[in-house]
């Protein structure tokens, strides 16, 4: 009970600090014609900053080729105001889903932020893992996991599920408070 009260107080304080409200909130994702990328992020996770240019570039190169992109906010402290500030900071142009109950995180097995789930055109997961490995290589990308996965979709090689251990901050959902 104390965790719930603490989280509620924290949410009230944070919502007061962030006043921007984004315009492209969705209640579910609409699949791209060739695949969909769900990027589980948190407005409080500093790890996302180092991926903002890679994601922005990938979206600009592949959205017109049929790849849909969505940010999913599943942490318990998220709000439209915090999400607005997040998008202002990262400069991404994509719709988002406020997953207040953590149902999408649970459905797709997301446990960290940033973490991506790539779905093929049938909605079947073909990748779960980090955007890249720059956080463990002092900013240098040795493995561009998301880019490679999206390229496999575009080449029609989306029949194998690949999973890479996540990097980043823990995702904290409503279910985590019940434990």
N, C-alpha and C positions, 0 to 999 in steps of 0.2 A: 504494500500500500504506500509506503514511504517513497518507493521508486516512482510510482505513478504521480504522486503529489509533486515530487521534485521535477519530473519531466513536464508536468503541466505548468509549473512556475517558470521553468526555463523557456517553454514555448511562448508564454505571454511576454516575457522580456524580449526575446528575440524578434517576435512579430512586431513589437513596438519600434525596434531599431531599423527594420527593413520595411520600406513603404511601397516599393515598386510592385506592380502586379502585371505579369505577362499576359498576353492576349491569346496564346495558342494552347490552352489547356484542353486535353482530351480525356475521355473516360475509359477508352481502350484504344489499342493500336489498329490501324488499317494496314494490312499487309501491302508491301511494295510488290510490283508486278514480277520482280525477279528475286525478292527477298527482303527481309526486315532486320534492322539492327536495333536492339533494345539496350540502351546504355544506362545501367543502374548507377546513379550518382547521388551525392549528398551536397547540400548547400554548405555544410560544415567541413567537408573533407578537403584538405589542402592538396591532396594527391592529384586531383583533377586538373589543376592549373598546368602541369607539365604536359598534358595531353591536348590542350585546347587547340593548338595549331594543327596537329596531326588529324584530329577529328574534323576540324573546319575544312581542311584540304580534302579529306576523304569524302565528306558530304558534297562538296562542290564538284568533285570529279565523278561521283557515282549516283547521285540522286536522280539525275536526268536519264540514267541508264536503268532505272527501275528498282533502285534500292531505297526503301523507306527507313527513316531514322526517327527514334523517339528517345527522349530522356525519361527515365522512370525514377521517381523520388519515393523511396519506401521507408526511410528513416522516420521515427516517431515525431521528431520535432519539425518536420517540414510543413510549409504553408505556402500559399500563393505569393505572399510578400517575399519570403526567403528565396523562392524559386525565381522571382523576378530579378532579385539582386544577383543570383547565380548567373542567369543568362546575360545580364549586363556585364558581369565580370569576364565570362568566357567568350562571349560574342558568337555563340552558336545560333543557327537559325533552324530550329526544328520544334515540333510540338512536344509536349510533355504530358506525363500521366502522374498525378499525385496519388500514389498507392498507399493511402493512409493506414489501411489494415495490414499491409504487407502481403497481400494475396498473390500479387504478381511475383514478388521476390520468392515466395514459397513455391509457387507453380513452376518457376524456371530455375530454381536452385541458386539464386543469387545470394551471396553471403558477404560481399565486400563492395566498396565503392572506390574508384570506378571499376565496374565489371560489365562485360558485354555478353549478351546472348544474341547469337545470329541465327535467324530462322530462314529456311529455304522458302520457296514460293508456296509450298503446301503448309507452311507453318510449323514444320518439324525443326527442332533445334539441331544445328550442325556445328556450333561452336559455343563454348562457355569458357570465359577466362578474362585476362587483362587486355587492355587496349594494346599495350606493347610492354617491353621489359625495361624501359628507360629509368624507372624508379630504382632499379637495382644496379644500374650501370652509369650512375652520375649524369643522367640526362641523355646518354647516347643510346640510340635504338639499335639493338642487335636483332631482335625478333619483333616484327610488326604484325602481331597476331591478328588484330582486327582487319588490317589492310589485306593480309594473306587470305583470311576467311572470306572477305567480300570479293576478292578476285576469284576465288574458287567458285563462288555463287555465279559470278558473271561468265565464267568459263563452263558452267553447267556441271561442275564437279562437286556436287553438294550431297552426295549419298553417304558420307562417312561423318560420324560425330567425333569432334576433337575437343578435348578438355585440357586446359592448362591451369595449374593452381593459381588462385587469385592473388593479387597484390593490392595493397592499399588499406583503407580504413574498414573496420567492421561495420556491417549494416545492422542497425538495431531496430527491430520491428516490435509491434504490439505483443506478439507471441513471446519475445525475449523477456518482456516485463513479467510475464506469467510464470517464468521458470524460477 
